[in-house]
Amino acid sequence: MNIYQVEDLPKYKIIEFFKLHWGSPEMVISSGIYDCSALDGFAVLNEDKIIGLITYIIKNTECEIISLDSTEEGKGIGTSLVQEVENLAKKKNCRIVKLITTNDNLLALKFYQKRGFILSKIIHNAVEEARKVKPEIPLIGNDGIPIRDEIEMVKVLR
């Protein structure tokens, strides 16, 4: 599996990927508003097509994963991308990697916990605030669960 830095890929491919999977490259979460197409990250390609993409930011000794998407689940793409970010975070002397997901995203909660992340904070009604900026965020998410809260997860790097 070849992993590329997003800066080495044509920007239009990154933008297309986010439009397809999120409606736009804009991510609105309690830690900020991000243009994911402008963030650092890594991607996995199959032929010329992006099949996995992770973006992150580093602030002081914290690395925050802003987005992670894999179009082919169960093949280790997401795991490889998270490991790539963790390795980079260690090189940059980060002490933790953190991320925010929503209460309906049971797959993400399971995925990250299996990889050593713990639940660290629940931000009640955070998605209601995010909808004020990005009204296209759906009311109902995975498995018919209302999307309301954000869950912060962290992993201490060793």
N, C-alpha and C positions, 0 to 999 in steps of 0.2 A: 504494500500500500504506500503510495507516494503522497507525502504531505507537502503542501506549498504554502508559503506566506501569501496572504491576500494581496499584499503590495506588488507581488509578481504576476498577478492576474489582471486581465482587462477589467477596468472598473464597471463597465456596462454589464459584465457577467455577474458581478457581485450584486449590483442593483436589481437585475432581473431575478436573481435567486431570492432576494428578500421580498420583492413584489409578489412572486409566486407563492412564497410560504407565509408571509406576514401581511401582505397587502401593500406594504411600503417598507423602505429601509428604516423608518423612524420607530424607535423603541421608547416607550414611555413607562418608566418604573419609578419607584419611590427614590431611588438613588440618583435619578436624573433623566434627561431627555437626550437620546443618542441617535445620531445618524449612523446606523450600523455599517453602511457602505464606506464610511470614513474611518472606522476603527481598525486597530491592529487585529490580526487574526490569522487563522490557518484554514486551509481547505483541502479536501480530498476530491480528486477528479477521476472520472471514468471516461476515457477517451478525452473529449473536450468539454464534458458536462460536469458541473459541480454536483457531487453527491453527498458532501458533508461540509459544514462550515461552522466555525466557532469564532466569536469576537470577544475581545476583553479590553479592559483598561487597567492600568496600574497607578495607584495613588499611594505614595509613601511605601509602606511595607504590606499593602494589601493589593491583591489582584482580584478583580471582579470579572467573572464571566458574564457578558451581556446577552449573548445569544449562542445557542447550539442547535443545529439542525442536521439531521441525517435522513436522506431519502431512502436508504436501504438499511432497515433495522436488523439487528442480530448478526452483523458482520464485523463488529469491532470498530466501526468508523467513529462513532461518538466517543468511545473509550480512548481511541488513539488520539483524537483531537484534545480531549481533556488532559491526557497525559502530556501532550505537547505543551499545553498552556502551563501545567504544573511544573514541568522542567524549566521552562522559560522563567516562571515566577521565582523558582529557587535561584536561578542564575542572577536575577535582579534583586536578590535578598529579600523577597517577600516572605512574610511569616504565615500568611493565610491566603487561601483562595476562597472567594465567596461568590454567591450568585443569588438571584431572586427568581422564584417561579410563582405561579398562581395556585390557589387552593384546588383547582380542578385538574391540575396536571399530575395525575397519579403516576404516569409513566416516568416523568422526570424525578418525582420524589423517590421512586423505587430505584431508578438508574443511579442517581447521585449517592443515595445511601449505600448502595452496594459498592461504591467506589470511595467510601470513607468519609463522605460529607455527613454532617449532623444538622438537625434543625436548630437554628439559633434564635429566630425571632419570627413572630407573626405580626404583620402590619395590617390591622383590621381595616376593611373598606378602602384599601389603597387603590384598588382598580376603579372604584367610583371616581376617585380623584384623577386617575389617569385618563378616564373617558372625557373629562373636561378639556383635555388637550387633544386626545385622539378618540373621537366619538365612535369610530368604527370598531373599537374593541367590543366583541360580542358580549351579550349578557349571560348567555349559557355556553358552557364549554364542554369539555370531554365528558362523556357518559351522562349528559344532561345535568351536570352540576353547575349551579349558578357561580359565575366568576366574580368573587368579591375581594378576597384577601390575597396578600402576597406573603410568601414564606421565604425567609432568608435562610440559606444553608451555608455552612462554612466547613473548611477542611484545614487543619493546622498542618503546615509543611514541616517535615523533619529533615 
